[in-house]
Amino acid sequence: MRLKLPRIQRRPKLVYIADSWRDTIGMAQRPDLLPFFDVIQDCIESGHELPRWAYRKGIGVTHDELLEEDGIMHLHLGSRDSNELLYLIQYADHVAYLEINNHLHFTTKPIGAVLRRFHAKAVDRVEARIAGEVADRLRTVKTSIAKGLLPKR
Amino acid sequence: MPRAAADTETTRKRLVRVADEVDEGKAWLATGMDRTELHKRLFGR
């Protein structure tokens, strides 16, 4: 269900905010970062390609253990070197924002242990909600097909 | 059940219920939300 892709797919996605959301760097004190957050949000919602500054250096070349193990990706706010990161999970038609933080989660052992534990239940709820949406959509499609297949009176 | 024990049990049940309610907080959809409102909810500004 989680996509472990290094980049955000170029297709429109809905953005969920996990109820465990936290902003640990205090974006209220960093208004200079807000436009970068907005660009990321706009690109994800519209399906446009994210700018290069949003992705880490060495993407697709070096390993990102957090992504490969847990499907949690991070996007940079402002520049590829920035220490302000948006952590999120990508799904086929959605993304879920978890938190804004620095590189702290890459220093824990194992990598991402605190992040994973902090958001575990909230991510379960996001995924249950997405699964519910998918099930609803399937039901609608099945109903439409069934109606279309019924002989017309 | 003695009164004190009953009160304790009632309190315990209430705490469990509150914990369940907190635990069942809902993820919310940011898509479509006014951007200023989104900033306010996410960043408090």
N, CA and C atoms of all chains as a GROMACS GRO file, in nm:
protein
  594
    1MET      N    1   0.082  -0.121   0.000
    1MET     CA    2   0.000   0.000   0.000
    1MET      C    3   0.086   0.127   0.000
    2ARG      N    4   0.189   0.130   0.088
    2ARG     CA    5   0.282   0.244   0.085
    2ARG      C    6   0.373   0.232  -0.036
    3LEU      N    7   0.398   0.345  -0.098
    3LEU     CA    8   0.492   0.343  -0.210
    3LEU      C    9   0.629   0.379  -0.155
    4LYS      N   10   0.728   0.306  -0.200
    4LYS     CA   11   0.864   0.334  -0.154
    4LYS      C   12   0.946   0.395  -0.267
    5LEU      N   13   0.886   0.491  -0.332
    5LEU     CA   14   0.952   0.558  -0.444
    5LEU      C   15   1.033   0.676  -0.392
    6PRO      N   16   1.145   0.704  -0.459
    6PRO     CA   17   1.227   0.816  -0.412
    6PRO      C   18   1.164   0.953  -0.440
    7ARG      N   19   1.073   0.957  -0.537
    7ARG     CA   20   1.010   1.085  -0.573
    7ARG      C   21   0.858   1.074  -0.563
    8ILE      N   22   0.794   1.189  -0.555
    8ILE     CA   23   0.649   1.193  -0.559
    8ILE      C   24   0.604   1.171  -0.703
    9GLN      N   25   0.508   1.082  -0.720
    9GLN     CA   26   0.460   1.054  -0.855
    9GLN      C   27   0.394   1.178  -0.916
   10ARG      N   28   0.400   1.185  -1.049
   10ARG     CA   29   0.337   1.298  -1.117
   10ARG      C   30   0.192   1.264  -1.148
   11ARG      N   31   0.113   1.261  -1.045
   11ARG     CA   32  -0.032   1.244  -1.058
   11ARG      C   33  -0.094   1.310  -0.936
   12PRO      N   34  -0.211   1.370  -0.954
   12PRO     CA   35  -0.272   1.440  -0.840
   12PRO      C   36  -0.300   1.345  -0.724
   13LYS      N   37  -0.269   1.392  -0.606
   13LYS     CA   38  -0.293   1.312  -0.486
   13LYS      C   39  -0.359   1.398  -0.379
   14LEU      N   40  -0.441   1.331  -0.300
   14LEU     CA   41  -0.501   1.400  -0.186
   14LEU      C   42  -0.401   1.399  -0.071
   15VAL      N   43  -0.404   1.505   0.007
   15VAL     CA   44  -0.311   1.516   0.120
   15VAL      C   45  -0.386   1.500   0.252
   16TYR      N   46  -0.348   1.399   0.326
   16TYR     CA   47  -0.399   1.381   0.460
   16TYR      C   48  -0.295   1.429   0.561
   17ILE      N   49  -0.343   1.478   0.672
   17ILE     CA   50  -0.254   1.513   0.782
   17ILE      C   51  -0.279   1.411   0.893
   18ALA      N   52  -0.176   1.339   0.930
   18ALA     CA   53  -0.191   1.242   1.040
   18ALA      C   54  -0.229   1.318   1.167
   19ASP      N   55  -0.314   1.256   1.249
   19ASP     CA   56  -0.356   1.327   1.369
   19ASP      C   57  -0.244   1.336   1.472
   20SER      N   58  -0.134   1.272   1.442
   20SER     CA   59  -0.015   1.282   1.527
   20SER      C   60   0.078   1.395   1.477
   21TRP      N   61   0.030   1.472   1.380
   21TRP     CA   62   0.113   1.576   1.318
   21TRP      C   63   0.186   1.661   1.420
   22ARG      N   64   0.311   1.695   1.391
   22ARG     CA   65   0.384   1.790   1.476
   22ARG      C   66   0.483   1.869   1.392
   23ASP      N   67   0.502   1.991   1.433
   23ASP     CA   68   0.595   2.081   1.367
   23ASP      C   69   0.701   2.115   1.470
   24THR      N   70   0.810   2.044   1.466
   24THR     CA   71   0.909   2.057   1.574
   24THR      C   72   1.006   2.173   1.551
   25ILE      N   73   1.010   2.226   1.429
   25ILE     CA   74   1.105   2.337   1.408
   25ILE      C   75   1.038   2.472   1.430
   26GLY      N   76   0.904   2.472   1.441
   26GLY     CA   77   0.834   2.597   1.466
   26GLY      C   78   0.826   2.684   1.341
   27MET      N   79   0.745   2.641   1.248
   27MET     CA   80   0.732   2.714   1.122
   27MET      C   81   0.678   2.855   1.143
   28ALA      N   82   0.610   2.875   1.254
   28ALA     CA   83   0.557   3.009   1.282
   28ALA      C   84   0.672   3.109   1.294
   29GLN      N   85   0.787   3.060   1.336
   29GLN     CA   86   0.905   3.148   1.349
   29GLN      C   87   0.988   3.148   1.221
   30ARG      N   88   0.946   3.069   1.123
   30ARG     CA   89   1.022   3.061   0.997
   30ARG      C   90   0.930   3.089   0.877
   31PRO      N   91   0.876   3.209   0.870
   31PRO     CA   92   0.785   3.240   0.758
   31PRO      C   93   0.854   3.227   0.622
   32ASP      N   94   0.987   3.234   0.621
   32ASP     CA   95   1.061   3.220   0.495
   32ASP      C   96   1.043   3.082   0.433
   33LEU      N   97   1.005   2.984   0.517
   33LEU     CA   98   0.990   2.847   0.466
   33LEU      C   99   0.850   2.817   0.414
   34LEU      N  100   0.754   2.901   0.450
   34LEU     CA  101   0.615   2.874   0.412
   34LEU      C  102   0.595   2.862   0.260
   35PRO      N  103   0.655   2.952   0.179
   35PRO     CA  104   0.635   2.938   0.034
   35PRO      C  105   0.684   2.804  -0.020
   36PHE      N  106   0.789   2.750   0.040
   36PHE     CA  107   0.839   2.619  -0.006
   36PHE      C  108   0.742   2.508   0.030
   37PHE      N  109   0.686   2.519   0.149
   37PHE     CA  110   0.584   2.422   0.188
   37PHE      C  111   0.466   2.430   0.091
   38ASP      N  112   0.426   2.552   0.057
   38ASP     CA  113   0.311   2.570  -0.034
   38ASP      C  114   0.338   2.511  -0.172
   39VAL      N  115   0.460   2.529  -0.221
   39VAL     CA  116   0.494   2.475  -0.353
   39VAL      C  117   0.482   2.322  -0.350
   40ILE      N  118   0.533   2.262  -0.244
   40ILE     CA  119   0.524   2.115  -0.232
   40ILE      C  120   0.378   2.072  -0.230
   41GLN      N  121   0.299   2.142  -0.150
   41GLN     CA  122   0.157   2.109  -0.140
   41GLN      C  123   0.088   2.123  -0.276
   42ASP      N  124   0.116   2.232  -0.346
   42ASP     CA  125   0.054   2.255  -0.477
   42ASP      C  126   0.093   2.147  -0.577
   43CYS      N  127   0.220   2.111  -0.579
   43CYS     CA  128   0.268   2.011  -0.675
   43CYS      C  129   0.203   1.875  -0.647
   44ILE      N  130   0.195   1.838  -0.522
   44ILE     CA  131   0.136   1.708  -0.488
   44ILE      C  132  -0.011   1.706  -0.528
   45GLU      N  133  -0.082   1.814  -0.498
   45GLU     CA  134  -0.226   1.816  -0.526
   45GLU      C  135  -0.256   1.823  -0.676
   46SER      N  136  -0.168   1.890  -0.749
   46SER     CA  137  -0.195   1.908  -0.892
   46SER      C  138  -0.131   1.800  -0.978
   47GLY      N  139  -0.038   1.726  -0.922
   47GLY     CA  140   0.029   1.621  -0.999
   47GLY      C  141   0.149   1.673  -1.077
   48HIS      N  142   0.192   1.795  -1.048
   48HIS     CA  143   0.310   1.847  -1.116
   48HIS      C  144   0.437   1.795  -1.049
   49GLU      N  145   0.543   1.796  -1.126
   49GLU     CA  146   0.671   1.749  -1.073
   49GLU      C  147   0.722   1.844  -0.965
   50LEU      N  148   0.771   1.787  -0.857
   50LEU     CA  149   0.828   1.872  -0.750
   50LEU      C  150   0.960   1.931  -0.796
   51PRO      N  151   0.993   2.052  -0.752
   51PRO     CA  152   1.123   2.110  -0.789
   51PRO      C  153   1.239   2.032  -0.730
   52ARG      N  154   1.354   2.049  -0.791
   52ARG     CA  155   1.472   1.972  -0.748
   52ARG      C  156   1.512   1.997  -0.604
   53TRP      N  157   1.489   2.122  -0.556
   53TRP     CA  158   1.532   2.153  -0.421
   53TRP      C  159   1.459   2.070  -0.314
   54ALA      N  160   1.347   2.013  -0.353
   54ALA     CA  161   1.268   1.938  -0.255
   54ALA      C  162   1.330   1.801  -0.225
   55TYR      N  163   1.413   1.754  -0.318
   55TYR     CA  164   1.469   1.620  -0.301
   55TYR      C  165   1.614   1.626  -0.252
   56ARG      N  166   1.649   1.525  -0.178
   56ARG     CA  167   1.783   1.521  -0.120
   56ARG      C  168   1.889   1.499  -0.228
   57LYS      N  169   2.010   1.534  -0.195
   57LYS     CA  170   2.122   1.503  -0.284
   57LYS      C  171   2.142   1.352  -0.285
   58GLY      N  172   2.184   1.301  -0.396
   58GLY     CA  173   2.212   1.158  -0.404
   58GLY      C  174   2.088   1.074  -0.418
   59ILE      N  175   1.975   1.138  -0.449
   59ILE     CA  176   1.851   1.063  -0.465
   59ILE      C  177   1.864   0.962  -0.580
   60GLY      N  178   1.821   0.842  -0.556
   60GLY     CA  179   1.828   0.738  -0.658
   60GLY      C  180   1.967   0.678  -0.669
   61VAL      N  181   2.063   0.732  -0.596
   61VAL     CA  182   2.200   0.681  -0.602
   61VAL      C  183   2.239   0.621  -0.467
   62THR      N  184   2.221   0.703  -0.363
   62THR     CA  185   2.252   0.653  -0.228
   62THR      C  186   2.124   0.602  -0.160
   63HIS      N  187   2.142   0.520  -0.059
   63HIS     CA  188   2.027   0.459   0.008
   63HIS      C  189   1.958   0.557   0.102
   64ASP      N  190   1.828   0.543   0.110
   64ASP     CA  191   1.748   0.614   0.208
   64ASP      C  192   1.678   0.505   0.290
   65GLU      N  193   1.740   0.473   0.402
   65GLU     CA  194   1.693   0.359   0.481
   65GLU      C  195   1.549   0.377   0.531
   66LEU      N  196   1.519   0.500   0.566
   66LEU     CA  197   1.385   0.528   0.619
   66LEU      C  198   1.279   0.500   0.512
   67LEU      N  199   1.309   0.535   0.391
   67LEU     CA  200   1.218   0.511   0.280
   67LEU      C  201   1.211   0.362   0.247
   68GLU      N  202   1.327   0.302   0.239
   68GLU     CA  203   1.332   0.162   0.197
   68GLU      C  204   1.272   0.068   0.301
   69GLU      N  205   1.291   0.100   0.428
   69GLU     CA  206   1.241   0.012   0.534
   69GLU      C  207   1.095   0.042   0.568
   70ASP      N  208   1.063   0.170   0.582
   70ASP     CA  209   0.933   0.208   0.636
   70ASP      C  210   0.842   0.280   0.537
   71GLY      N  211   0.894   0.312   0.422
   71GLY     CA  212   0.812   0.386   0.326
   71GLY      C  213   0.790   0.531   0.368
   72ILE      N  214   0.876   0.581   0.457
   72ILE     CA  215   0.863   0.721   0.500
   72ILE      C  216   0.966   0.803   0.423
   73MET      N  217   0.916   0.898   0.345
   73MET     CA  218   1.009   0.981   0.268
   73MET      C  219   1.019   1.119   0.333
   74HIS      N  220   1.118   1.194   0.291
   74HIS     CA  221   1.130   1.330   0.342
   74HIS      C  222   1.160   1.424   0.226
   75LEU      N  223   1.102   1.540   0.234
   75LEU     CA  224   1.125   1.644   0.134
   75LEU      C  225   1.191   1.763   0.202
   76HIS      N  226   1.281   1.826   0.131
   76HIS     CA  227   1.352   1.942   0.187
   76HIS      C  228   1.273   2.070   0.165
   77LEU      N  229   1.274   2.155   0.263
   77LEU     CA  230   1.210   2.286   0.250
   77LEU      C  231   1.319   2.388   0.219
   78GLY      N  232   1.314   2.442   0.102
   78GLY     CA  233   1.404   2.552   0.069
   78GLY      C  234   1.520   2.517  -0.019
   79SER      N  235   1.594   2.413   0.016
   79SER     CA  236   1.708   2.375  -0.068
   79SER      C  237   1.744   2.230  -0.038
   80ARG      N  238   1.823   2.173  -0.127
   80ARG     CA  239   1.861   2.033  -0.110
   80ARG      C  240   1.949   2.013   0.012
   81ASP      N  241   2.008   2.121   0.059
   81ASP     CA  242   2.095   2.113   0.176
   81ASP      C  243   2.024   2.148   0.306
   82SER      N  244   1.898   2.186   0.296
   82SER     CA  245   1.831   2.239   0.415
   82SER      C  246   1.815   2.132   0.522
   83ASN      N  247   1.809   2.178   0.645
   83ASN     CA  248   1.792   2.087   0.758
   83ASN      C  249   1.646   2.083   0.802
   84GLU      N  250   1.559   2.149   0.726
   84GLU     CA  251   1.417   2.149   0.757
   84GLU      C  252   1.348   2.054   0.661
   85LEU      N  253   1.288   1.950   0.718
   85LEU     CA  254   1.235   1.841   0.636
   85LEU      C  255   1.088   1.815   0.665
   86LEU      N  256   1.016   1.784   0.559
   86LEU     CA  257   0.877   1.739   0.573
   86LEU      C  258   0.876   1.587   0.557
   87TYR      N  259   0.838   1.518   0.663
   87TYR     CA  260   0.830   1.371   0.658
   87TYR      C  261   0.689   1.331   0.617
   88LEU      N  262   0.681   1.239   0.524
   88LEU     CA  263   0.550   1.198   0.474
   88LEU      C  264   0.553   1.055   0.420
   89ILE      N  265   0.435   1.002   0.397
   89ILE     CA  266   0.423   0.869   0.335
   89ILE      C  267   0.342   0.886   0.206
   90GLN      N  268   0.388   0.821   0.102
   90GLN     CA  269   0.320   0.831  -0.027
   90GLN      C  270   0.241   0.703  -0.055
   91TYR      N  271   0.118   0.722  -0.100
   91TYR     CA  272   0.033   0.610  -0.145
   91TYR      C  273  -0.005   0.637  -0.290
   92ALA      N  274  -0.081   0.544  -0.348
   92ALA     CA  275  -0.116   0.558  -0.489
   92ALA      C  276  -0.190   0.689  -0.518
   93ASP      N  277  -0.289   0.721  -0.436
   93ASP     CA  278  -0.371   0.839  -0.462
   93ASP      C  279  -0.366   0.942  -0.349
   94HIS      N  280  -0.282   0.919  -0.251
   94HIS     CA  281  -0.277   1.006  -0.134
   94HIS      C  282  -0.132   1.023  -0.088
   95VAL      N  283  -0.113   1.124  -0.007
   95VAL     CA  284   0.008   1.128   0.077
   95VAL      C  285  -0.041   1.162   0.218
   96ALA      N  286   0.037   1.126   0.316
   96ALA     CA  287   0.006   1.159   0.455
   96ALA      C  288   0.126   1.232   0.514
   97TYR      N  289   0.104   1.355   0.557
   97TYR     CA  290   0.210   1.430   0.623
   97TYR      C  291   0.221   1.385   0.768
   98LEU      N  292   0.343   1.364   0.813
   98LEU     CA  293   0.364   1.322   0.951
   98LEU      C  294   0.417   1.436   1.038
   99GLU      N  295   0.524   1.497   0.992
   99GLU     CA  296   0.581   1.605   1.073
   99GLU      C  297   0.685   1.684   0.996
  100ILE      N  298   0.718   1.800   1.051
  100ILE     CA  299   0.833   1.877   1.004
  100ILE      C  300   0.938   1.867   1.112
  101ASN      N  301   1.057   1.830   1.072
  101ASN     CA  302   1.164   1.813   1.169
  101ASN      C  303   1.298   1.830   1.097
  102ASN      N  304   1.405   1.814   1.168
  102ASN     CA  305   1.536   1.818   1.105
  102ASN      C  306   1.580   1.674   1.074
  103HIS      N  307   1.710   1.650   1.061
  103HIS     CA  308   1.758   1.516   1.026
  103HIS      C  309   1.768   1.422   1.146
  104LEU      N  310   1.711   1.464   1.257
  104LEU     CA  311   1.719   1.387   1.381
  104LEU      C  312   1.688   1.237   1.360
  105HIS      N  313   1.586   1.209   1.281
  105HIS     CA  314   1.541   1.070   1.267
  105HIS      C  315   1.642   0.980   1.195
  106PHE      N  316   1.740   1.044   1.132
  106PHE     CA  317   1.844   0.965   1.066
  106PHE      C  318   1.961   0.938   1.161
  107THR      N  319   1.950   0.991   1.281
  107THR     CA  320   2.057   0.969   1.378
  107THR      C  321   2.018   0.867   1.485
  108THR      N  322   1.890   0.827   1.487
  108THR     CA  323   1.848   0.730   1.588
  108THR      C  324   1.888   0.590   1.542
  109LYS      N  325   1.896   0.501   1.640
  109LYS     CA  326   1.929   0.362   1.606
  109LYS      C  327   1.820   0.271   1.659
  110PRO      N  328   1.750   0.195   1.574
  110PRO     CA  329   1.764   0.202   1.428
  110PRO      C  330   1.709   0.332   1.372
  111ILE      N  331   1.748   0.363   1.250
  111ILE     CA  332   1.704   0.486   1.186
  111ILE      C  333   1.551   0.491   1.184
  112GLY      N  334   1.497   0.604   1.225
  112GLY     CA  335   1.352   0.624   1.220
  112GLY      C  336   1.275   0.560   1.334
  113ALA      N  337   1.346   0.508   1.434
  113ALA     CA  338   1.276   0.435   1.542
  113ALA      C  339   1.176   0.526   1.616
  114VAL      N  340   1.219   0.647   1.648
  114VAL     CA  341   1.132   0.741   1.722
  114VAL      C  342   1.016   0.786   1.633
  115LEU      N  343   1.047   0.817   1.511
  115LEU     CA  344   0.945   0.862   1.416
  115LEU      C  345   0.837   0.756   1.398
  116ARG      N  346   0.883   0.634   1.377
  116ARG     CA  347   0.792   0.521   1.354
  116ARG      C  348   0.700   0.502   1.475
  117ARG      N  349   0.761   0.503   1.592
  117ARG     CA  350   0.684   0.477   1.713
  117ARG      C  351   0.585   0.590   1.741
  118PHE      N  352   0.630   0.713   1.718
  118PHE     CA  353   0.545   0.828   1.748
  118PHE      C  354   0.420   0.830   1.661
  119HIS      N  355   0.434   0.791   1.535
  119HIS     CA  356   0.321   0.805   1.441
  119HIS      C  357   0.249   0.673   1.412
  120ALA      N  358   0.293   0.564   1.471
  120ALA     CA  359   0.242   0.432   1.431
  120ALA      C  360   0.089   0.424   1.430
  121LYS      N  361   0.026   0.461   1.540
  121LYS     CA  362  -0.121   0.446   1.547
  121LYS      C  363  -0.191   0.542   1.451
  122ALA      N  364  -0.138   0.662   1.442
  122ALA     CA  365  -0.200   0.761   1.352
  122ALA      C  366  -0.189   0.715   1.207
  123VAL      N  367  -0.076   0.657   1.172
  123VAL     CA  368  -0.060   0.608   1.035
  123VAL      C  369  -0.155   0.491   1.009
  124ASP      N  370  -0.174   0.407   1.109
  124ASP     CA  371  -0.273   0.299   1.094
  124ASP      C  372  -0.410   0.357   1.062
  125ARG      N  373  -0.444   0.466   1.131
  125ARG     CA  374  -0.576   0.526   1.109
  125ARG      C  375  -0.586   0.589   0.970
  126VAL      N  376  -0.478   0.653   0.926
  126VAL     CA  377  -0.478   0.709   0.790
  126VAL      C  378  -0.498   0.597   0.689
  127GLU      N  379  -0.426   0.488   0.709
  127GLU     CA  380  -0.433   0.379   0.612
  127GLU      C  381  -0.570   0.311   0.614
  128ALA      N  382  -0.631   0.305   0.733
  128ALA     CA  383  -0.767   0.248   0.741
  128ALA      C  384  -0.864   0.338   0.665
  129ARG      N  385  -0.843   0.468   0.679
  129ARG     CA  386  -0.932   0.563   0.610
  129ARG      C  387  -0.916   0.553   0.459
  130ILE      N  388  -0.792   0.542   0.414
  130ILE     CA  389  -0.767   0.529   0.270
  130ILE      C  390  -0.828   0.399   0.220
  131ALA      N  391  -0.811   0.292   0.296
  131ALA     CA  392  -0.869   0.163   0.255
  131ALA      C  393  -1.020   0.174   0.246
  132GLY      N  394  -1.080   0.247   0.337
  132GLY     CA  395  -1.225   0.268   0.333
  132GLY      C  396  -1.266   0.343   0.208
  133GLU      N  397  -1.188   0.445   0.172
  133GLU     CA  398  -1.218   0.523   0.051
  133GLU      C  399  -1.210   0.435  -0.073
  134VAL      N  400  -1.106   0.352  -0.077
  134VAL     CA  401  -1.087   0.264  -0.193
  134VAL      C  402  -1.204   0.166  -0.202
  135ALA      N  403  -1.245   0.112  -0.088
  135ALA     CA  404  -1.356   0.017  -0.087
  135ALA      C  405  -1.484   0.084  -0.136
  136ASP      N  406  -1.507   0.208  -0.093
  136ASP     CA  407  -1.626   0.283  -0.138
  136ASP      C  408  -1.624   0.302  -0.289
  137ARG      N  409  -1.506   0.339  -0.338
  137ARG     CA  410  -1.492   0.363  -0.482
  137ARG      C  411  -1.520   0.236  -0.561
  138LEU      N  412  -1.468   0.123  -0.510
  138LEU     CA  413  -1.491  -0.005  -0.577
  138LEU      C  414  -1.639  -0.041  -0.580
  139ARG      N  415  -1.704  -0.015  -0.465
  139ARG     CA  416  -1.849  -0.044  -0.458
  139ARG      C  417  -1.924   0.038  -0.562
  140THR      N  418  -1.886   0.167  -0.574
  140THR     CA  419  -1.954   0.254  -0.671
  140THR      C  420  -1.933   0.204  -0.813
  141VAL      N  421  -1.810   0.164  -0.842
  141VAL     CA  422  -1.780   0.113  -0.977
  141VAL      C  423  -1.859  -0.013  -1.003
  142LYS      N  424  -1.862  -0.104  -0.904
  142LYS     CA  425  -1.935  -0.229  -0.923
  142LYS      C  426  -2.083  -0.203  -0.946
  143THR      N  427  -2.137  -0.109  -0.869
  143THR     CA  428  -2.279  -0.076  -0.885
  143THR      C  429  -2.305  -0.021  -1.025
  144SER      N  430  -2.216   0.068  -1.069
  144SER     CA  431  -2.233   0.127  -1.202
  144SER      C  432  -2.228   0.020  -1.310
  145ILE      N  433  -2.132  -0.071  -1.294
  145ILE     CA  434  -2.118  -0.178  -1.393
  145ILE      C  435  -2.243  -0.265  -1.393
  146ALA      N  436  -2.286  -0.299  -1.272
  146ALA     CA  437  -2.405  -0.385  -1.261
  146ALA      C  438  -2.525  -0.317  -1.325
  147LYS      N  439  -2.539  -0.189  -1.302
  147LYS     CA  440  -2.653  -0.116  -1.361
  147LYS      C  441  -2.642  -0.116  -1.513
  148GLY      N  442  -2.519  -0.095  -1.561
  148GLY     CA  443  -2.496  -0.090  -1.705
  148GLY      C  444  -2.521  -0.223  -1.772
  149LEU      N  445  -2.499  -0.330  -1.697
  149LEU     CA  446  -2.515  -0.463  -1.755
  149LEU      C  447  -2.659  -0.512  -1.750
  150LEU      N  448  -2.740  -0.450  -1.665
  150LEU     CA  449  -2.879  -0.493  -1.655
  150LEU      C  450  -2.953  -0.459  -1.784
  151PRO      N  451  -3.039  -0.548  -1.829
  151PRO     CA  452  -3.116  -0.515  -1.951
  151PRO      C  453  -3.204  -0.392  -1.929
  152LYS      N  454  -3.207  -0.306  -2.029
  152LYS     CA  455  -3.287  -0.183  -2.016
  152LYS      C  456  -3.434  -0.216  -2.031
  153ARG      N  457  -3.516  -0.147  -1.949
  153ARG     CA  458  -3.660  -0.174  -1.958
  153ARG      C  459  -3.726  -0.075  -2.052
  154MET      N  460  -2.052  -0.462   4.544
  154MET     CA  461  -1.920  -0.398   4.540
  154MET      C  462  -1.920  -0.277   4.634
  155PRO      N  463  -1.819  -0.266   4.723
  155PRO     CA  464  -1.814  -0.151   4.812
  155PRO      C  465  -1.811  -0.020   4.733
  156ARG      N  466  -1.859   0.086   4.796
  156ARG     CA  467  -1.872   0.216   4.730
  156ARG      C  468  -1.738   0.264   4.670
  157ALA      N  469  -1.631   0.255   4.752
  157ALA     CA  470  -1.501   0.304   4.705
  157ALA      C  471  -1.453   0.228   4.582
  158ALA      N  472  -1.474   0.097   4.585
  158ALA     CA  473  -1.431   0.014   4.472
  158ALA      C  474  -1.514   0.048   4.348
  159ALA      N  475  -1.641   0.074   4.369
  159ALA     CA  476  -1.728   0.109   4.256
  159ALA      C  477  -1.684   0.242   4.194
  160ASP      N  478  -1.651   0.338   4.281
  160ASP     CA  479  -1.605   0.468   4.229
  160ASP      C  480  -1.477   0.452   4.148
  161THR      N  481  -1.388   0.369   4.201
  161THR     CA  482  -1.261   0.346   4.130
  161THR      C  483  -1.287   0.284   3.993
  162GLU      N  484  -1.381   0.190   3.992
  162GLU     CA  485  -1.414   0.123   3.866
  162GLU      C  486  -1.475   0.223   3.767
  163THR      N  487  -1.560   0.309   3.817
  163THR     CA  488  -1.623   0.410   3.731
  163THR      C  489  -1.516   0.503   3.673
  164THR      N  490  -1.425   0.544   3.761
  164THR     CA  491  -1.318   0.633   3.716
  164THR      C  492  -1.232   0.565   3.611
  165ARG      N  493  -1.201   0.438   3.637
  165ARG     CA  494  -1.117   0.364   3.542
  165ARG      C  495  -1.184   0.356   3.405
  166LYS      N  496  -1.315   0.325   3.408
  166LYS     CA  497  -1.389   0.314   3.281
  166LYS      C  498  -1.390   0.447   3.207
  167ARG      N  499  -1.406   0.555   3.284
  167ARG     CA  500  -1.409   0.687   3.221
  167ARG      C  501  -1.274   0.718   3.156
  168LEU      N  502  -1.167   0.686   3.228
  168LEU     CA  503  -1.033   0.712   3.174
  168LEU      C  504  -1.008   0.630   3.047
  169VAL      N  505  -1.053   0.504   3.052
  169VAL     CA  506  -1.035   0.419   2.934
  169VAL      C  507  -1.112   0.477   2.816
  170ARG      N  508  -1.236   0.524   2.846
  170ARG     CA  509  -1.318   0.579   2.738
  170ARG      C  510  -1.252   0.704   2.678
  171VAL      N  511  -1.202   0.790   2.764
  171VAL     CA  512  -1.135   0.912   2.718
  171VAL      C  513  -1.013   0.876   2.633
  172ALA      N  514  -0.937   0.778   2.683
  172ALA     CA  515  -0.817   0.735   2.609
  172ALA      C  516  -0.855   0.682   2.472
  173ASP      N  517  -0.964   0.604   2.467
  173ASP     CA  518  -1.010   0.550   2.339
  173ASP      C  519  -1.049   0.662   2.243
  174GLU      N  520  -1.118   0.761   2.298
  174GLU     CA  521  -1.162   0.872   2.213
  174GLU      C  522  -1.042   0.948   2.158
  175VAL      N  523  -0.943   0.970   2.244
  175VAL     CA  524  -0.823   1.040   2.198
  175VAL      C  525  -0.752   0.956   2.093
  176ASP      N  526  -0.749   0.825   2.121
  176ASP     CA  527  -0.680   0.735   2.030
  176ASP      C  528  -0.748   0.726   1.894
  177GLU      N  529  -0.876   0.756   1.891
  177GLU     CA  530  -0.950   0.746   1.766
  177GLU      C  531  -0.964   0.881   1.696
  178GLY      N  532  -0.868   0.969   1.723
  178GLY     CA  533  -0.866   1.096   1.653
  178GLY      C  534  -0.857   1.070   1.504
  179LYS      N  535  -0.907   1.161   1.426
  179LYS     CA  536  -0.914   1.135   1.283
  179LYS      C  537  -0.806   1.211   1.207
  180ALA      N  538  -0.748   1.143   1.109
  180ALA     CA  539  -0.662   1.212   1.015
  180ALA      C  540  -0.753   1.310   0.940
  181TRP      N  541  -0.700   1.422   0.902
  181TRP     CA  542  -0.786   1.517   0.830
  181TRP      C  543  -0.728   1.553   0.694
  182LEU      N  544  -0.818   1.590   0.607
  182LEU     CA  545  -0.782   1.615   0.468
  182LEU      C  546  -0.739   1.761   0.450
  183ALA      N  547  -0.617   1.779   0.403
  183ALA     CA  548  -0.568   1.914   0.382
  183ALA      C  549  -0.606   1.965   0.243
  184THR      N  550  -0.623   1.872   0.151
  184THR     CA  551  -0.657   1.910   0.013
  184THR      C  552  -0.789   1.985   0.010
  185GLY      N  553  -0.788   2.097  -0.057
  185GLY     CA  554  -0.910   2.175  -0.070
  185GLY      C  555  -0.926   2.277   0.041
  186MET      N  556  -0.843   2.268   0.141
  186MET     CA  557  -0.855   2.363   0.252
  186MET      C  558  -0.791   2.497   0.215
  187ASP      N  559  -0.851   2.603   0.260
  187ASP     CA  560  -0.793   2.736   0.241
  187ASP      C  561  -0.650   2.737   0.297
  188ARG      N  562  -0.559   2.794   0.223
  188ARG     CA  563  -0.418   2.784   0.258
  188ARG      C  564  -0.385   2.852   0.392
  189THR      N  565  -0.449   2.966   0.415
  189THR     CA  566  -0.425   3.035   0.543
  189THR      C  567  -0.471   2.949   0.660
  190GLU      N  568  -0.586   2.886   0.640
  190GLU     CA  569  -0.641   2.799   0.744
  190GLU      C  570  -0.549   2.678   0.765
  191LEU      N  571  -0.497   2.627   0.656
  191LEU     CA  572  -0.405   2.512   0.665
  191LEU      C  573  -0.280   2.550   0.745
  192HIS      N  574  -0.223   2.665   0.714
  192HIS     CA  575  -0.105   2.711   0.788
  192HIS      C  576  -0.136   2.724   0.937
  193LYS      N  577  -0.253   2.774   0.963
  193LYS     CA  578  -0.293   2.797   1.102
  193LYS      C  579  -0.302   2.663   1.176
  194ARG      N  580  -0.362   2.565   1.110
  194ARG     CA  581  -0.378   2.435   1.176
  194ARG      C  582  -0.246   2.361   1.191
  195LEU      N  583  -0.161   2.376   1.090
  195LEU     CA  584  -0.034   2.301   1.095
  195LEU      C  585   0.073   2.371   1.176
  196PHE      N  586   0.076   2.504   1.162
  196PHE     CA  587   0.189   2.577   1.219
  196PHE      C  588   0.147   2.679   1.325
  197GLY      N  589   0.017   2.693   1.342
  197GLY     CA  590  -0.030   2.787   1.443
  197GLY      C  591  -0.011   2.931   1.403
  198ARG      N  592  -0.009   2.959   1.274
  198ARG     CA  593   0.001   3.099   1.231
  198ARG      C  594  -0.084   3.122   1.106
   0.00000   0.00000   0.00000
